[in-house]
């Protein structure tokens, strides 16, 4: 794993990169609202509520899988007939209450401003339903930062399938050879590896294992460390590996 470089102040190439973010646990701290909507959903089955400590084992594959995992955790494996109504209940509650307590992580806005000012494209690649992701980003006033937002239902495939990330990059008008993925969990680092894209991990999200064990290219502990120079360093290293 390569440490983040100091700001060297070097001129950046004309062919600007695209930086792709995961959403929950990476861009946005959504844990309070996810737990509230999840508990509202499983209350229909008279199940005990889940807690934040449970969340790291539940999120990452979208609402349906999160609900299924929560119910299984509470000793109630779902039948296929139960799932659609519960997903609808979750989506309705989440939509009605967003943005709720959700906030960008510290330093994120300044980091995105730095990247945009340097001409970079930004995108979101999440397994959250696209409508929920876009709606949340819009209500937080962040929509103008992104050239594309894709969710778990945008394509026929989702993270860690490489095509979710490459499809997001294509929608944003980016180039896979000039892309970096930022995330907090195994799906994010795995999709980057599968697409041969360098990865940045953040340790403040919802991973149920230390992000260092996922072998990202770089770990940043605060968005103050996300600079154009870091992105360019990763792209140079990635290009060098491909050239060998």
C-alpha positions as CSV (number, residue, x, y, z in Angstrom):
1,X,0.0,0.0,0.0
2,X,1.4,3.4,-1.0
3,X,1.3,6.3,1.4
4,X,-0.5,9.5,0.3
5,X,2.1,12.0,-1.1
6,X,2.6,15.5,0.0
7,X,1.2,18.2,-2.3
8,X,4.1,18.6,-4.7
9,X,2.5,21.4,-6.7
10,X,3.4,19.8,-10.0
11,X,1.4,20.6,-13.1
12,X,-1.2,18.0,-13.9
13,X,-1.8,16.4,-17.3
14,X,-4.4,17.8,-19.7
15,X,-6.3,14.5,-19.8
16,X,-8.1,14.9,-16.5
17,X,-9.1,11.9,-14.5
18,X,-12.4,10.8,-13.2
19,X,-12.8,10.1,-9.5
20,X,-15.6,7.7,-8.7
21,X,-17.1,7.6,-5.2
22,X,-19.1,5.0,-3.3
23,X,-22.0,6.6,-1.5
24,X,-22.9,5.2,1.9
25,X,-20.0,5.3,4.3
26,X,-17.7,7.0,1.8
27,X,-19.3,10.3,0.5
28,X,-22.1,10.4,3.1
29,X,-22.5,9.4,6.7
30,X,-26.0,7.8,6.3
31,X,-25.9,5.3,9.2
32,X,-28.7,7.0,11.3
33,X,-31.2,7.1,8.5
34,X,-30.4,3.6,7.2
35,X,-30.9,2.1,10.7
36,X,-34.1,4.1,11.2
37,X,-35.6,3.0,7.9
38,X,-34.4,-0.6,8.3
39,X,-36.0,-0.8,11.8
40,X,-39.2,0.7,10.5
41,X,-39.2,-2.0,7.8
42,X,-38.6,-5.0,10.0
43,X,-41.0,-3.7,12.6
44,X,-43.8,-4.9,10.2
45,X,-42.6,-8.4,11.1
46,X,-42.4,-7.6,14.8
47,X,-38.7,-8.1,14.9
48,X,-36.3,-6.5,17.3
49,X,-34.5,-3.4,16.0
50,X,-31.0,-3.6,14.7
51,X,-28.2,-1.2,15.9
52,X,-25.4,0.7,14.3
53,X,-23.0,-2.1,15.3
54,X,-25.0,-4.5,13.1
55,X,-24.9,-2.1,10.1
56,X,-21.4,-3.1,8.9
57,X,-22.7,-6.6,8.4
58,X,-25.8,-5.5,6.6
59,X,-25.0,-2.8,4.1
60,X,-23.2,-2.9,0.7
61,X,-25.6,-4.8,-1.6
62,X,-28.6,-2.5,-1.7
63,X,-31.9,-2.3,0.2
64,X,-33.1,-5.8,-0.6
65,X,-30.0,-7.6,0.6
66,X,-29.8,-5.3,3.7
67,X,-33.4,-6.2,4.6
68,X,-32.8,-9.9,4.0
69,X,-29.7,-9.9,6.2
70,X,-31.4,-7.9,9.0
71,X,-34.3,-10.4,9.1
72,X,-31.9,-13.4,9.0
73,X,-29.9,-11.8,11.8
74,X,-33.1,-11.6,13.9
75,X,-33.9,-15.2,13.2
76,X,-36.5,-14.6,10.5
77,X,-35.2,-15.7,7.1
78,X,-37.5,-14.2,4.5
79,X,-39.5,-16.0,1.8
80,X,-39.4,-14.6,-1.7
81,X,-43.0,-13.5,-1.3
82,X,-42.2,-11.3,1.7
83,X,-39.4,-9.3,0.1
84,X,-41.1,-7.0,-2.4
85,X,-43.5,-5.4,0.2
86,X,-40.6,-4.9,2.7
87,X,-38.4,-3.3,0.1
88,X,-41.3,-1.0,-0.8
89,X,-41.8,-0.2,2.9
90,X,-38.1,0.7,3.3
91,X,-38.0,2.8,0.1
92,X,-41.1,4.7,1.1
93,X,-39.8,5.5,4.6
94,X,-36.3,6.4,3.4
95,X,-37.7,8.7,0.6
96,X,-40.1,10.4,2.9
97,X,-37.4,11.2,5.5
98,X,-34.3,12.1,3.4
99,X,-31.9,13.7,3.9
100,X,-32.7,13.2,7.6
101,X,-29.5,13.1,9.6
102,X,-27.3,12.3,6.6
103,X,-24.3,14.6,6.2
104,X,-21.2,14.6,3.9
105,X,-18.0,13.4,5.7
106,X,-15.7,16.1,7.0
107,X,-13.5,17.7,4.3
108,X,-15.5,16.1,1.4
109,X,-16.9,19.4,-0.1
110,X,-13.5,21.0,0.0
111,X,-12.0,17.9,-1.7
112,X,-14.5,17.9,-4.4
113,X,-14.1,21.6,-5.0
114,X,-10.3,21.0,-5.4
115,X,-10.9,18.3,-7.9
116,X,-13.5,20.1,-9.9
117,X,-11.4,23.3,-9.9
118,X,-8.6,21.2,-11.5
119,X,-11.0,19.9,-14.2
120,X,-11.7,16.4,-12.9
121,X,-14.9,14.6,-13.5
122,X,-16.7,13.1,-10.5
123,X,-19.2,10.2,-10.3
124,X,-21.0,8.0,-7.8
125,X,-21.1,4.2,-8.2
126,X,-23.3,2.7,-5.4
127,X,-25.3,-0.5,-4.8
128,X,-28.0,1.7,-3.3
129,X,-31.0,2.1,-5.6
130,X,-30.3,4.8,-8.2
131,X,-33.4,6.8,-7.3
132,X,-32.6,6.9,-3.6
133,X,-29.0,7.8,-4.3
134,X,-29.8,10.6,-6.7
135,X,-32.6,11.9,-4.5
136,X,-30.4,12.0,-1.5
137,X,-27.6,13.8,-3.3
138,X,-30.1,16.3,-4.8
139,X,-31.6,17.1,-1.4
140,X,-28.2,17.7,0.1
141,X,-27.5,20.2,-2.7
142,X,-24.6,18.1,-4.1
143,X,-26.0,17.1,-7.5
144,X,-23.9,19.7,-9.5
145,X,-20.7,18.0,-8.5
146,X,-21.4,14.7,-10.4
147,X,-21.2,13.8,-14.0
148,X,-23.0,10.5,-13.4
149,X,-24.7,8.7,-10.6
150,X,-25.4,5.0,-10.9
151,X,-27.0,2.6,-8.5
152,X,-27.6,-1.1,-7.9
153,X,-30.5,-1.1,-10.3
154,X,-29.0,1.1,-13.1
155,X,-27.5,-1.9,-14.9
156,X,-28.0,-5.6,-14.9
157,X,-24.9,-5.9,-12.8
158,X,-23.6,-4.2,-9.7
159,X,-20.4,-3.9,-7.6
160,X,-18.1,-5.9,-7.4
161,X,-18.8,-6.6,-11.1
162,X,-16.3,-4.5,-13.0
163,X,-19.0,-3.5,-15.5
164,X,-20.8,-1.4,-12.9
165,X,-17.7,0.8,-12.4
166,X,-16.8,0.9,-16.1
167,X,-20.4,1.7,-17.0
168,X,-20.4,4.5,-14.5
169,X,-17.2,5.9,-16.0
170,X,-18.6,5.7,-19.5
171,X,-21.8,7.5,-18.5
172,X,-19.7,10.3,-16.9
173,X,-17.7,10.7,-20.1
174,X,-14.5,9.5,-18.4
175,X,-11.8,7.1,-19.4
176,X,-11.2,3.8,-17.5
177,X,-7.4,4.3,-17.9
178,X,-7.7,7.7,-16.1
179,X,-10.1,6.6,-13.3
180,X,-9.8,6.2,-9.5
181,X,-12.3,4.5,-7.2
182,X,-12.9,5.6,-3.6
183,X,-14.8,3.4,-1.2
184,X,-15.1,2.0,2.3
185,X,-15.9,-1.7,1.8
186,X,-14.9,-4.9,0.1
187,X,-17.2,-4.3,-2.9
188,X,-15.6,-0.9,-3.6
189,X,-12.0,-2.2,-3.5
190,X,-13.0,-5.4,-5.4
191,X,-14.8,-3.6,-8.2
192,X,-11.7,-1.4,-8.7
193,X,-9.4,-4.4,-8.8
194,X,-11.8,-6.1,-11.2
195,X,-11.8,-3.1,-13.5
196,X,-8.0,-2.6,-13.2
197,X,-8.6,0.8,-11.6
198,X,-6.6,2.1,-8.7
199,X,-8.4,2.4,-5.4
200,X,-8.5,4.6,-2.4
201,X,-10.1,3.3,0.8
202,X,-11.5,5.3,3.7
203,X,-11.6,3.7,7.2
204,X,-14.5,5.7,8.6
205,X,-17.3,3.9,6.7
206,X,-19.2,0.6,7.2
207,X,-16.6,-2.1,6.5
208,X,-16.9,-5.1,8.8
209,X,-13.1,-5.7,8.4
210,X,-10.2,-3.2,8.6
211,X,-9.9,-1.6,5.2
212,X,-6.2,-2.3,5.2
213,X,-7.0,-6.0,4.8
214,X,-8.8,-5.2,1.5
215,X,-5.4,-4.2,0.0
216,X,-6.4,-0.8,-1.5
217,X,-3.7,1.2,-3.2
218,X,-4.0,4.0,-0.7
219,X,-5.9,4.7,2.5
220,X,-6.9,8.2,3.5
221,X,-8.2,9.0,6.9
222,X,-9.7,12.4,6.0
223,X,-10.8,14.0,2.8
224,X,-8.1,16.7,3.3
225,X,-5.8,14.1,1.9
226,X,-7.7,13.7,-1.4
227,X,-5.8,16.0,-3.8
228,X,-5.2,16.1,-7.5
229,X,-1.6,15.2,-6.8
230,X,-2.7,12.0,-5.0
231,X,-5.0,11.0,-7.9
232,X,-2.2,11.6,-10.5
233,X,0.3,9.6,-8.4
234,X,-2.1,6.6,-8.4
235,X,-2.7,6.9,-12.2
236,X,1.0,7.1,-12.9
237,X,1.7,4.0,-10.8
238,X,-1.2,2.2,-12.4
239,X,0.0,3.0,-15.9
240,X,3.5,1.9,-15.0
241,X,2.3,-1.5,-13.8
242,X,0.3,-2.0,-17.1
243,X,3.4,-1.0,-19.1
244,X,5.6,-3.7,-17.5
